[in-house]
Amino acid sequence: MAWKRIPSLKLVFHDESFLLVMAIIVSTPVKVDLNTLNMERGKSARVCLEIDLEQPIMGKIDKR
């Protein structure tokens, strides 16, 4: 398990279902940080992911 921080995310996107769907791009999501759901983290969100260490780890997702 590892926490993935999503920086510069507007508060309107601090929705649990939205963040879990976004996290699927990286790995298997487990849960969203309570501070993120309560909008107490400003413009950063955190999602807990299950990481398979047998697979290559994705460093970042390019913004397009």
Phi, psi and omega in degrees: 000144178208151177267130176253124178266134177247099184283161174055039179259123181297150184300333180297337180265008178277056180248132186303312183295321178297314182294322179294321177294319177297322184292336179300332179299324184270313185192197179273114180286145179250308180199165177256140179302135180299323177296327177293312181296327179274004179057042180257004184253009181071232184263020180237139178239153178230137178230135177275130182239148172269119185255128174269108184287354174280343182257153175298144180268133178281124182285314179200164177251127180290138176277131179230000000 
